[in-house]
Amino acid sequence: MQHQSNRLAWLLYTLPLLFLAGFYFYPLAGILRVSFAQEGAAGREAVWLQPFFWRVLWFTTWQAAASMLLTLLVGMPLAWLFARYDFAGKGLVRALTTIPFVMPTVVVAAAFTSLIGPSGLVNGWLMQAFSLDTPPLELLQTIWIILLAHVFYNVSVVIRTVGSFWANLSPHYEEAAASLGANPAQRFWLITLPLLLPSVTAAGLLVFLFCFTSFGVVLILGGLRFATLEVEIYRQAVTLFNLPAAALLSLVQMGLTFGVMAVYTRVQRRASRPLDQRPTRSTARRARTPAEVALLVVGMGFALLLLLAPLAALAWQSISWGGEGLTLTYFRELAINRRGSAFFVSPLYAIRNSLLVALSVVVLSLSLGVISAYLLAGRRNWLTALLDPLFLLPLGTSAVTLGLGYIVAMGSLRASLLLIPIAHTLIAVPFVVRTLLPALRSLDPHLREAAANLGATPLRVWWEIDLPLLRPALTVGAVFAFTISLGEFGATLLISRPDFPTMPVVIYQALGQPGALNYGKATAMSTILMAVAGTGLVLIERLRWEGSREF
C-alpha cells in the first residue's frame, strides 16, 4: 500500500513538469530555433555591441529594485492593518485594493493619464483653482510616474501575500517577548519580521519580477526616454522584425530571472519553519482606543485613495462627454458596430469569454500549483533546488516571445480556444506556488504524524489536516489566478482568435483607434472590467471570511 502511494505521488509530481515542458520549454525552443539560425548571427552580435543594451539592462534592474522597495514600504503597514484589525467592510476594502492588480497595464497607464496627465482631472482642478495657463504637474515621461504606477499596480501583492501569513501568526511570540521587556520596535524587528521573512521575500520577489518585465506602464507613461528589457524585446521582435536580437534579450532576461530565483529559493528554504498558526478570528481584533481607530481610518483611507483614485478618474471619463455632463453614450457605443467589422463582438460576449477563461485558469492553476508546492516542500535535494526557481521562469519570460513561440511551435493548436487558458495558467501557477510554499513549509509535521498513527490514509490526512490549514493560502492563490487571467493582455493579444476576444483585447483595440469616441469606449470597457473584477473579488472575500473551518 505504501509503495502504491509513493508511485501515485510521483505520478502526480510529473504533471506540472510535463505541463512546463510542453507549454513553456517547447514553444520557447521553437522560437529560439528559428531566431538563432545562422542568418541571424549579425543581428545578435549587434545587440552586444550597442551601448543601449547596457543602459536598458541597468535601467530595468534598478527601477525594478526601487519599485519593489517602495511597494514594500507602502504595503507592509497596510498588510499589518488587515492582519491585526477586524472592522466592518474588511472584505470589501480588501477586494477594492486588489482591483488595480487585475487591470491590464495599458489600462493602468490610461488611468494615470486620466488622473495626473496634462489633461487629467488633477491638473484640470489645479489650473481652474489657481487660474493657471499650463498644467502644474508634469509627471508624464518621468521616472516618478513609472515608480508610482508600479506601486499602485503591485501593492496588493504585498497585502495579499504578507497579510494572509501575518493574520495567521500567533500573537504569543510577541506577547512572550513583551513579558521579557521588549518594546514594540524590538518585538517587530527581532520576532515578527524574521517569522514573516519567507512571505515578505515572496512578495518582494513577485513585485520585482513584475517591474523587471514591465511593458505597458513604461512604454506609455515613460515614453521613448525609458525602456525595459520587455519593451526592447517587443520593439526588436514586432517593430524591427529582428527575431535574433529579441531572442538574445529574452535569454538575458530569463538568465537573470533564474539567478534571482535560485538565490531567493535558497534563502526561503532556510527561513521557513513550522510555526504556531492561529485562526484570524483569534488574532484580529477591533480597534479599541481613539488612536487605533484614527490609525485604521487613516491607513484604509490612504490605501483606497492611492489605489482607487486613478481608476475612479478613468471611470469618471467613461460617463463624461466632453465636459458637457454625465452620459452613458460610451457604454451604448460598445454595442454598435459603426465600422461594419465582420469580427465585431459585443461587450457581453467579451465579458463571458474572460470569466470562462478565468474560472478554468483557477481550476488548472490550483491543481498544478498544489502539486508543485508539495513537490518543492518535500525532501530537499538537488532536484527540488533546481525545480524551485525553474517553476518561476514563466514570470521572467517575455510574453511576446512566448506568444511567438506558440505561433511557431504549435501551429496545430493556433486556432484552439484551449491555448488561452493554458497560457494564462502558465503565468498564474508561479503565483499559486509562491503563495502556498510559505504556508506549506510552516505546517507542523507532528499533526500529520499523529493522524497517520491513528490509521488515517494519506488522502484523509491531506483532506482533514492539510487542507483546512492551507485554505487561506489556497484562497489567496485562487484570487491571484482569477485576477491574473482577467487582466492578462500580452500573450492573449498574440494567440486569441478574432471571434473570441477577452476584455483586455477589446480595450486595446479601442485604445488603438483614433478619436475621442474610441477612447471613451476604452474607458467604458475598462469600467466594466473593474466592475466584473470587483464583483468576483468580493464573492471570493465572502467565501474567505465566512467559510467553515476558515483560518
C-alpha positions as CSV (number, residue, x, y, z in Angstrom):
1,M,0.0,0.0,0.0
2,Q,2.8,2.4,0.9
3,H,4.6,1.5,-2.4
4,Q,1.4,2.3,-4.4
5,S,1.0,5.6,-2.6
6,N,4.6,6.6,-3.4
7,R,4.1,5.7,-7.1
8,L,0.8,7.7,-7.2
9,A,2.6,10.7,-5.6
10,W,5.4,10.6,-8.1
11,L,2.9,10.3,-10.9
12,L,1.2,13.4,-9.7
13,Y,4.5,15.2,-9.4
14,T,5.2,14.6,-13.1
15,L,2.0,16.6,-14.2
16,P,3.4,20.1,-13.5
17,L,6.7,19.1,-15.1
18,L,5.0,17.8,-18.2
19,F,2.9,21.0,-18.4
20,L,6.0,23.2,-18.1
21,A,7.9,21.1,-20.7
22,G,5.0,21.1,-23.2
23,F,3.7,24.6,-22.9
24,Y,6.8,26.6,-21.9
25,F,10.1,25.0,-22.9
26,Y,8.8,23.5,-26.2
27,P,7.4,26.8,-27.6
28,L,10.5,28.6,-26.3
29,A,12.7,26.2,-28.1
30,G,10.7,26.7,-31.3
31,I,11.2,30.5,-31.3
32,L,14.9,30.2,-30.3
33,R,15.5,27.6,-33.1
34,V,14.1,30.0,-35.7
35,S,15.8,33.1,-34.2
36,F,19.2,31.6,-33.7
37,A,19.6,30.3,-37.2
38,Q,22.9,31.1,-38.9
39,E,21.5,34.0,-40.9
40,G,20.6,35.8,-37.6
41,A,24.2,36.0,-36.3
42,A,24.7,39.6,-37.4
43,G,21.6,40.7,-35.5
44,R,22.6,39.0,-32.3
45,E,26.1,40.4,-32.4
46,A,24.8,43.9,-33.0
47,V,22.9,43.8,-29.7
48,W,26.1,43.2,-27.6
49,L,28.0,46.0,-29.3
50,Q,25.3,48.6,-28.8
51,P,25.6,50.9,-25.7
52,F,21.8,50.9,-25.4
53,F,21.8,47.2,-24.3
54,W,23.7,48.0,-21.1
55,R,21.6,51.1,-20.5
56,V,18.4,49.1,-20.9
57,L,19.8,46.4,-18.6
58,W,20.8,48.8,-15.9
59,F,17.6,50.8,-16.0
60,T,15.5,47.6,-15.9
61,T,17.3,46.4,-12.8
62,W,17.4,49.5,-10.7
63,Q,13.9,50.7,-11.4
64,A,12.6,47.2,-10.5
65,A,14.5,47.3,-7.2
66,A,13.3,50.8,-6.4
67,S,9.7,49.9,-7.2
68,M,10.0,46.8,-5.0
69,L,11.3,48.7,-2.0
70,L,8.7,51.4,-2.4
71,T,5.9,48.8,-2.7
72,L,7.1,47.0,0.4
73,L,7.3,50.4,2.2
74,V,3.7,51.1,1.4
75,G,2.3,47.6,1.5
76,M,3.7,46.3,4.8
77,P,1.8,48.8,7.1
78,L,-1.4,48.0,5.2
79,A,-0.8,44.3,5.5
80,W,-0.4,44.8,9.2
81,L,-3.7,46.7,9.5
82,F,-5.5,43.9,7.6
83,A,-3.9,41.2,9.6
84,R,-4.3,42.6,13.1
85,Y,-7.6,44.6,13.0
86,D,-11.2,43.5,12.3
87,F,-13.6,46.1,11.0
88,A,-16.8,46.5,9.2
89,G,-16.4,46.1,5.4
90,K,-13.0,44.5,5.7
91,G,-13.6,42.0,2.9
92,L,-15.0,44.8,0.6
93,V,-12.0,47.0,1.2
94,R,-9.6,44.1,0.6
95,A,-11.4,43.4,-2.7
96,L,-11.2,47.0,-3.7
97,T,-7.5,47.2,-3.1
98,T,-7.0,44.2,-5.3
99,I,-8.8,45.6,-8.3
100,P,-5.7,47.5,-9.6
101,F,-3.8,44.2,-9.9
102,V,-6.4,42.8,-12.4
103,M,-6.2,45.8,-14.7
104,P,-4.1,45.4,-17.9
105,T,-1.1,47.6,-17.9
106,V,-2.5,49.6,-20.8
107,V,-5.5,50.5,-18.6
108,V,-3.2,51.4,-15.7
109,A,-1.3,53.7,-17.8
110,A,-4.5,55.3,-19.2
111,A,-5.8,55.6,-15.6
112,F,-2.8,57.6,-14.5
113,T,-3.0,59.7,-17.6
114,S,-6.7,60.4,-16.8
115,L,-5.8,61.4,-13.2
116,I,-2.5,63.3,-13.3
117,G,-1.7,63.7,-17.1
118,P,-1.6,67.1,-18.7
119,S,-5.3,66.9,-19.4
120,G,-6.1,64.9,-16.3
121,L,-8.5,65.7,-13.5
122,V,-5.9,66.8,-11.0
123,N,-4.2,69.3,-13.4
124,G,-7.7,70.5,-14.5
125,W,-8.7,71.2,-11.0
126,L,-5.4,72.9,-10.1
127,M,-5.5,75.1,-13.3
128,Q,-9.0,76.1,-12.6
129,A,-8.5,76.8,-8.9
130,F,-5.3,78.9,-9.3
131,S,-6.1,80.4,-12.8
132,L,-3.0,78.7,-14.4
133,D,-2.4,78.5,-18.1
134,T,-0.2,75.4,-18.0
135,P,-0.6,72.1,-16.1
136,P,1.4,72.4,-12.8
137,L,2.0,68.7,-12.5
138,E,4.3,67.4,-15.3
139,L,5.0,63.8,-14.3
140,L,4.5,62.0,-17.7
141,Q,7.7,60.7,-19.2
142,T,9.5,60.8,-15.9
143,I,10.8,58.0,-13.7
144,W,8.5,59.2,-10.8
145,I,5.3,58.3,-12.6
146,I,6.7,54.9,-13.5
147,L,7.6,54.2,-9.9
148,L,4.2,55.4,-8.7
149,A,2.4,53.3,-11.2
150,H,4.4,50.2,-10.2
151,V,3.5,50.8,-6.5
152,F,-0.2,51.3,-7.5
153,Y,-0.2,48.1,-9.6
154,N,1.7,45.8,-7.2
155,V,0.9,46.8,-3.6
156,S,-2.0,44.3,-3.4
157,V,0.6,41.6,-3.9
158,V,2.1,42.6,-0.5
159,I,-1.2,43.0,1.1
160,R,-2.4,39.5,0.0
161,T,0.8,37.6,0.4
162,V,2.2,39.1,3.6
163,G,-1.2,40.0,5.1
164,S,-2.5,36.4,4.8
165,F,0.5,34.9,6.5
166,W,0.7,37.6,9.2
167,A,-3.0,37.2,10.0
168,N,-2.4,33.6,11.0
169,L,0.7,34.2,13.0
170,S,0.2,33.5,16.7
171,P,0.4,36.7,18.9
172,H,2.0,34.6,21.6
173,Y,5.5,35.2,20.2
174,E,5.2,39.0,20.7
175,E,3.5,38.5,24.0
176,A,6.4,36.4,25.3
177,A,8.9,39.0,24.1
178,A,6.8,41.8,25.7
179,S,6.8,39.9,29.0
180,L,10.7,39.9,28.8
181,G,10.7,43.7,28.5
182,A,11.0,44.1,24.7
183,N,9.4,47.3,23.3
184,P,7.2,47.3,20.2
185,A,10.1,48.1,17.9
186,Q,12.2,45.3,19.3
187,R,9.3,42.9,19.1
188,F,8.8,43.7,15.4
189,W,12.5,43.6,14.3
190,L,13.6,40.6,16.4
191,I,10.5,38.5,16.5
192,T,7.8,39.3,13.9
193,L,9.9,40.3,10.9
194,P,12.1,37.1,10.9
195,L,9.0,35.0,11.1
196,L,7.5,36.9,8.2
197,L,10.7,36.8,6.1
198,P,9.5,34.0,3.8
199,S,6.3,35.7,2.9
200,V,7.9,39.2,2.7
201,T,10.6,37.7,0.4
202,A,8.0,36.1,-1.8
203,A,6.0,39.3,-2.1
204,G,9.1,41.3,-2.8
205,L,10.2,38.8,-5.5
206,L,6.8,38.9,-7.2
207,V,6.9,42.7,-7.3
208,F,10.5,42.7,-8.6
209,L,9.6,40.3,-11.4
210,F,6.5,42.4,-12.4
211,C,8.6,45.6,-12.5
212,F,11.5,43.8,-14.1
213,T,9.3,42.7,-17.0
214,S,7.2,46.0,-17.1
215,F,5.9,46.8,-20.5
216,G,2.8,48.9,-20.9
217,V,3.5,51.2,-17.9
218,V,7.0,52.1,-19.1
219,L,6.0,52.3,-22.8
220,I,3.0,54.6,-22.3
221,L,3.9,56.6,-19.2
222,G,7.7,56.7,-19.6
223,G,7.8,57.4,-23.3
224,L,10.9,56.9,-25.5
225,R,13.3,58.0,-22.8
226,F,12.8,54.8,-20.8
227,A,12.8,51.2,-21.9
228,T,12.9,47.9,-20.0
229,L,14.1,44.7,-21.5
230,E,10.5,43.7,-22.1
231,V,9.9,46.9,-24.1
232,E,13.1,46.4,-26.1
233,I,12.1,42.7,-26.8
234,Y,8.8,43.9,-28.2
235,R,10.5,46.6,-30.2
236,Q,13.0,44.2,-31.7
237,A,10.5,41.5,-32.4
238,V,7.4,43.4,-33.6
239,T,8.7,46.8,-34.8
240,L,12.1,45.9,-36.2
241,F,11.4,42.2,-37.0
242,N,14.8,41.4,-35.6
243,L,14.0,38.0,-34.0
244,P,17.6,37.1,-33.3
245,A,18.1,40.2,-31.2
246,A,14.7,39.7,-29.4
247,A,15.7,36.1,-28.6
248,L,19.0,37.1,-27.2
249,L,17.4,39.7,-25.0
250,S,14.9,37.1,-23.8
251,L,17.7,34.8,-22.9
252,V,19.3,37.6,-20.9
253,Q,16.0,38.3,-19.1
254,M,15.4,34.6,-18.3
255,G,19.0,34.1,-17.2
256,L,18.8,37.0,-14.7
257,T,15.4,35.8,-13.5
258,F,16.7,32.3,-12.9
259,G,19.6,33.6,-11.0
260,V,17.4,35.7,-8.7
261,M,15.1,32.8,-8.2
262,A,17.9,30.5,-7.3
263,V,19.2,32.8,-4.6
264,Y,15.7,33.6,-3.3
265,T,14.6,29.9,-3.0
266,R,17.7,29.1,-1.1
267,V,17.0,31.9,1.3
268,Q,13.4,31.0,1.6
269,R,14.1,27.3,2.4
270,R,16.5,28.4,5.2
271,A,14.0,30.9,6.6
272,S,10.9,28.7,6.5
273,R,10.0,26.7,9.6
274,P,6.9,25.2,11.3
275,L,5.0,27.9,13.2
276,D,2.2,28.1,15.7
277,Q,-0.6,29.4,13.5
278,R,-4.0,30.6,14.7
279,P,-7.4,31.4,13.2
280,T,-7.8,35.0,12.0
281,R,-10.7,35.5,14.3
282,S,-8.4,34.9,17.3
283,T,-5.6,37.2,16.0
284,A,-7.6,40.1,14.5
285,R,-9.4,42.4,16.9
286,R,-11.5,45.5,16.9
287,A,-9.8,48.9,17.3
288,R,-10.2,49.9,21.0
289,T,-8.6,53.2,21.6
290,P,-9.2,56.5,19.7
291,A,-5.6,56.3,18.4
292,E,-6.2,52.9,17.0
293,V,-9.4,54.0,15.3
294,A,-7.6,57.0,13.8
295,L,-4.8,54.8,12.6
296,L,-7.2,52.4,11.0
297,V,-9.2,55.1,9.3
298,V,-6.1,56.9,8.0
299,G,-4.5,53.7,6.8
300,M,-7.5,52.4,4.9
301,G,-8.3,55.9,3.6
302,F,-4.8,56.2,2.2
303,A,-5.0,52.7,0.7
304,L,-8.3,53.5,-1.1
305,L,-7.1,56.9,-2.2
306,L,-3.8,55.5,-3.6
307,L,-5.3,52.5,-5.3
308,L,-8.7,53.8,-6.5
309,A,-8.2,57.4,-7.4
310,P,-6.6,56.6,-10.9
311,L,-9.3,54.1,-11.6
312,A,-12.1,56.4,-10.4
313,A,-10.7,59.1,-12.8
314,L,-10.9,56.6,-15.6
315,A,-14.4,55.6,-14.6
316,W,-15.4,59.3,-14.5
317,Q,-14.2,59.8,-18.0
318,S,-16.3,56.9,-19.1
319,I,-19.5,58.7,-18.1
320,S,-18.4,62.2,-19.2
321,W,-19.0,63.5,-22.7
322,G,-16.7,66.4,-23.5
323,G,-17.3,68.1,-20.2
324,E,-21.0,68.6,-21.1
325,G,-22.4,66.4,-18.4
326,L,-23.0,62.8,-17.4
327,T,-23.9,60.3,-20.1
328,L,-23.9,56.6,-20.9
329,T,-23.1,57.2,-24.6
330,Y,-19.7,55.4,-24.4
331,F,-21.3,52.3,-22.9
332,R,-24.0,52.3,-25.6
333,E,-21.4,52.7,-28.3
334,L,-19.8,49.4,-27.2
335,A,-22.7,47.5,-28.7
336,I,-22.7,49.5,-32.0
337,N,-20.6,48.2,-35.0
338,R,-20.1,51.5,-36.7
339,R,-17.3,50.3,-38.9
340,G,-19.2,47.2,-40.1
341,S,-16.4,44.8,-39.0
342,A,-17.0,41.1,-39.6
343,F,-15.2,40.4,-36.3
344,F,-17.3,42.7,-34.1
345,V,-18.0,41.2,-30.7
346,S,-20.5,42.6,-28.2
347,P,-19.2,43.5,-24.7
348,L,-21.3,40.9,-23.0
349,Y,-19.7,38.2,-25.1
350,A,-16.2,39.5,-24.2
351,I,-17.1,39.5,-20.5
352,R,-18.4,35.9,-20.8
353,N,-15.1,34.9,-22.5
354,S,-13.0,36.5,-19.8
355,L,-15.0,34.8,-17.0
356,L,-15.0,31.4,-18.6
357,V,-11.2,31.6,-19.1
358,A,-10.6,32.9,-15.6
359,L,-12.6,30.2,-13.9
360,S,-10.8,27.4,-15.9
361,V,-7.5,29.0,-15.1
362,V,-8.4,28.9,-11.3
363,V,-9.0,25.2,-11.5
364,L,-5.9,24.4,-13.6
365,S,-3.5,26.6,-11.7
366,L,-4.7,25.4,-8.2
367,S,-4.4,21.8,-9.3
368,L,-0.9,22.2,-10.8
369,G,0.2,24.7,-8.1
370,V,-0.7,22.4,-5.2
371,I,1.2,19.5,-6.7
372,S,4.2,21.7,-7.4
373,A,4.2,23.2,-3.9
374,Y,4.2,19.7,-2.3
375,L,7.0,18.6,-4.6
376,L,9.1,21.6,-3.6
377,A,8.2,21.5,0.1
378,G,9.2,17.8,0.4
379,R,12.6,16.4,0.7
380,R,15.3,19.0,0.0
381,N,17.8,17.8,-2.6
382,W,19.4,18.9,-5.8
383,L,16.2,18.2,-7.8
384,T,14.0,20.5,-5.7
385,A,16.7,23.1,-5.6
386,L,16.7,23.2,-9.4
387,L,12.9,23.0,-9.8
388,D,12.1,25.7,-7.3
389,P,13.5,28.6,-9.5
390,L,12.5,26.7,-12.7
391,F,8.8,26.9,-11.9
392,L,9.2,30.7,-11.7
393,L,10.8,31.2,-15.1
394,P,7.5,31.9,-16.9
395,L,7.2,35.1,-14.9
396,G,10.6,36.3,-16.2
397,T,9.9,35.5,-19.8
398,S,8.7,38.0,-22.4
399,A,5.0,37.5,-23.2
400,V,5.9,38.5,-26.7
401,T,8.5,35.7,-27.0
402,L,6.1,33.1,-25.6
403,G,3.3,34.2,-27.9
404,L,5.6,33.9,-30.9
405,G,6.7,30.5,-29.6
406,Y,3.1,29.3,-29.6
407,I,2.6,30.5,-33.1
408,V,5.8,28.9,-34.4
409,A,5.8,25.6,-32.5
410,M,2.1,25.0,-32.0
411,G,0.6,25.7,-35.4
412,S,-2.0,22.9,-35.0
413,L,-3.3,24.4,-31.7
414,R,-3.2,28.0,-33.1
415,A,-7.0,28.0,-33.7
416,S,-7.8,26.2,-30.5
417,L,-9.6,28.0,-27.6
418,L,-7.6,25.9,-25.2
419,L,-4.4,27.9,-25.8
420,I,-5.7,31.0,-24.0
421,P,-6.4,29.3,-20.6
422,I,-3.2,27.3,-21.0
423,A,-1.1,30.5,-21.5
424,H,-2.9,32.1,-18.5
425,T,-2.3,29.1,-16.3
426,L,1.4,29.1,-17.2
427,I,1.6,32.7,-15.8
428,A,-0.7,32.0,-12.8
429,V,0.9,28.8,-11.5
430,P,4.1,30.5,-10.1
431,F,1.9,32.8,-8.0
432,V,0.0,29.9,-6.6
433,V,3.2,28.1,-5.8
434,R,4.8,31.1,-4.1
435,T,1.7,31.7,-2.1
436,L,1.4,28.1,-0.9
437,L,5.0,27.4,-0.2
438,P,5.4,29.5,3.0
439,A,2.2,28.2,4.4
440,L,3.0,24.6,3.5
441,R,6.5,24.7,4.9
442,S,5.2,26.2,8.2
443,L,2.8,23.3,8.8
444,D,3.6,21.3,12.0
445,P,4.6,17.8,10.7
446,H,3.6,16.3,14.1
447,L,-0.1,16.8,13.1
448,R,0.3,14.6,10.1
449,E,2.3,12.0,12.0
450,A,-0.4,11.9,14.7
451,A,-3.2,11.4,12.2
452,A,-1.2,8.7,10.4
453,N,-0.5,6.9,13.7
454,L,-4.3,6.8,14.3
455,G,-4.7,5.0,11.0
456,A,-5.6,7.8,8.6
457,T,-4.8,7.2,5.0
458,P,-2.6,9.8,3.2
459,L,-5.6,11.2,1.3
460,R,-7.6,11.5,4.6
461,V,-4.6,13.2,6.3
462,W,-4.4,15.7,3.4
463,W,-8.2,16.3,3.4
464,E,-8.6,16.7,7.2
465,I,-5.3,18.1,8.3
466,D,-3.5,19.9,5.4
467,L,-6.5,21.3,3.5
468,P,-8.1,23.2,6.4
469,L,-4.7,24.7,7.4
470,L,-3.9,25.6,3.8
471,R,-7.3,27.0,2.9
472,P,-6.4,30.7,3.4
473,A,-3.3,30.3,1.2
474,L,-5.4,28.5,-1.4
475,T,-8.0,31.3,-1.4
476,V,-5.2,33.8,-2.0
477,G,-3.9,31.7,-4.8
478,A,-7.3,31.5,-6.3
479,V,-7.6,35.3,-6.2
480,F,-4.2,35.6,-7.9
481,A,-5.2,33.2,-10.6
482,F,-8.6,34.8,-11.2
483,T,-7.2,38.3,-11.4
484,I,-4.2,37.4,-13.5
485,S,-6.4,35.7,-16.0
486,L,-8.9,38.6,-16.2
487,G,-6.1,41.2,-16.8
488,E,-3.7,39.2,-18.9
489,F,-3.0,41.0,-22.1
490,G,0.4,40.4,-23.7
491,A,0.1,36.7,-24.6
492,T,-3.6,36.9,-25.2
493,L,-3.2,39.6,-27.8
494,L,-1.0,37.3,-29.9
495,I,-2.9,34.0,-29.6
496,S,-6.5,34.9,-29.2
497,R,-9.0,34.3,-32.1
498,P,-10.8,37.3,-33.5
499,D,-14.1,35.7,-32.7
500,F,-13.1,35.0,-29.0
501,P,-11.6,38.3,-27.6
502,T,-11.3,38.9,-23.9
503,M,-12.0,42.2,-22.2
504,P,-8.3,43.4,-22.3
505,V,-8.1,42.7,-26.0
506,V,-11.3,44.8,-26.6
507,I,-9.9,47.6,-24.5
508,Y,-6.6,47.6,-26.5
509,Q,-8.5,47.6,-29.8
510,A,-10.5,50.6,-28.8
511,L,-7.4,52.5,-27.5
512,G,-5.6,51.7,-30.8
513,Q,-8.2,53.6,-32.8
514,P,-8.1,57.4,-33.1
515,G,-10.7,59.8,-31.8
516,A,-12.3,60.7,-28.5
517,L,-15.2,58.3,-29.1
518,N,-12.9,55.3,-29.3
519,Y,-11.0,56.4,-26.2
520,G,-14.3,56.8,-24.4
521,K,-15.3,53.2,-25.4
522,A,-12.0,52.0,-24.0
523,T,-12.7,53.7,-20.7
524,A,-16.2,52.2,-20.7
525,M,-14.9,48.7,-21.2
526,S,-12.3,49.3,-18.5
527,T,-15.0,50.3,-16.1
528,I,-16.9,47.1,-16.9
529,L,-13.7,45.1,-16.3
530,M,-13.2,46.9,-13.0
531,A,-16.9,46.1,-12.0
532,V,-16.6,42.4,-13.0
533,A,-13.2,42.0,-11.2
534,G,-14.6,43.8,-8.1
535,T,-17.7,41.6,-8.0
536,G,-15.6,38.4,-8.3
537,L,-13.2,39.5,-5.7
538,V,-16.0,40.5,-3.3
539,L,-17.5,37.0,-3.7
540,I,-14.1,35.4,-3.0
541,E,-13.7,37.5,0.1
542,R,-17.1,36.4,1.4
543,L,-16.0,32.8,0.9
544,R,-12.7,33.6,2.6
545,W,-14.2,35.1,5.7
546,E,-17.4,33.1,6.1
547,G,-16.2,29.7,5.0
548,S,-16.4,27.0,7.6
549,R,-13.2,25.9,9.3
550,E,-11.6,29.1,7.9
551,F,-8.3,30.1,9.5
